[in-house]
Amino acid sequence: MTGGCGATVTGGDHATVTGGDHATVTGGDHATVTGGDRAVLLLSFHSDRKRVVTAYVGENGIKPNTPYRLNEVHEFEEVKNVQNA
């Protein structure tokens, strides 16, 4: 799923979701998200209940136009090989 600048783009579990500059990009469990400059990235996971982790492109090392997913400790990690995401 892809959206342009300022878009709100949502994908489910295992989705690959991309948004442009200033977009809000949301993915479910095991999803991969990518956003342009100043995009907001949200990924969910389940533990005792559904949880959502948020990252902001341009802060804390989160780069624009770079795919991310959650690692085993529910932190954003860059996806090096998108085909295996």
C-alpha positions as CSV (number, residue, x, y, z in Angstrom):
1,M,0.0,0.0,0.0
2,T,1.4,3.4,-1.0
3,G,0.2,6.9,-0.2
4,G,1.7,10.3,-1.3
5,C,2.6,13.4,0.7
6,G,0.4,14.0,3.7
7,A,-1.4,10.6,3.2
8,T,-2.7,8.4,5.9
9,V,-1.8,4.8,4.9
10,T,-2.7,1.7,6.9
11,G,-1.8,-1.9,6.3
12,G,-2.6,-5.1,8.3
13,D,-0.4,-7.9,9.6
14,H,2.6,-8.7,7.4
15,A,1.9,-5.7,5.1
16,T,4.4,-3.4,3.4
17,V,3.2,0.2,3.8
18,T,4.7,3.3,2.3
19,G,3.8,7.0,2.7
20,G,5.3,10.2,1.4
21,D,6.5,13.4,3.3
22,H,4.4,14.2,6.3
23,A,2.4,11.0,6.0
24,T,1.1,8.8,8.8
25,V,2.0,5.2,8.0
26,T,0.6,2.3,10.1
27,G,1.3,-1.4,10.0
28,G,0.1,-4.5,11.9
29,D,2.1,-7.3,13.4
30,H,5.2,-8.1,11.4
31,A,4.6,-5.3,8.9
32,T,7.2,-3.1,7.2
33,V,6.7,0.7,7.1
34,T,8.4,3.5,5.2
35,G,7.8,7.2,5.3
36,G,9.2,10.4,3.8
37,D,10.5,13.4,5.6
38,R,8.6,14.2,8.8
39,A,6.4,11.1,8.5
40,V,5.0,9.3,11.5
41,L,5.5,5.6,11.6
42,L,3.3,3.3,13.8
43,L,3.7,-0.5,14.2
44,S,1.6,-2.7,16.4
45,F,2.3,-6.0,18.1
46,H,0.5,-8.2,20.6
47,S,1.7,-9.1,24.1
48,D,-1.0,-9.2,26.8
49,R,-3.0,-6.8,24.5
50,K,-2.4,-4.9,21.3
51,R,0.4,-2.4,21.6
52,V,1.5,0.4,19.3
53,V,5.1,1.7,18.9
54,T,5.6,5.1,17.2
55,A,8.7,6.6,15.5
56,Y,9.1,10.0,13.8
57,V,11.2,10.3,10.6
58,G,14.0,12.7,11.3
59,E,14.2,11.9,15.1
60,N,16.3,9.3,17.0
61,G,18.0,8.0,13.8
62,I,14.8,7.2,11.9
63,K,15.6,8.0,8.2
64,P,13.3,9.0,5.4
65,N,12.5,6.6,2.6
66,T,13.9,3.7,4.6
67,P,11.9,0.6,5.5
68,Y,11.5,-0.3,9.2
69,R,9.9,-3.1,11.3
70,L,9.9,-4.0,14.9
71,N,12.6,-6.2,16.3
72,E,12.2,-8.9,19.0
73,V,12.2,-6.3,21.8
74,H,9.6,-4.1,19.9
75,E,12.0,-1.4,18.8
76,F,12.2,0.0,15.3
77,E,14.9,-1.6,13.2
78,E,16.0,-0.8,9.6
79,V,15.1,-3.6,7.1
80,K,18.2,-4.3,5.1
81,N,16.6,-6.7,2.7
82,V,13.0,-5.7,1.9
83,Q,12.3,-8.9,-0.1
84,N,12.7,-10.9,3.2
85,A,10.8,-8.4,5.3
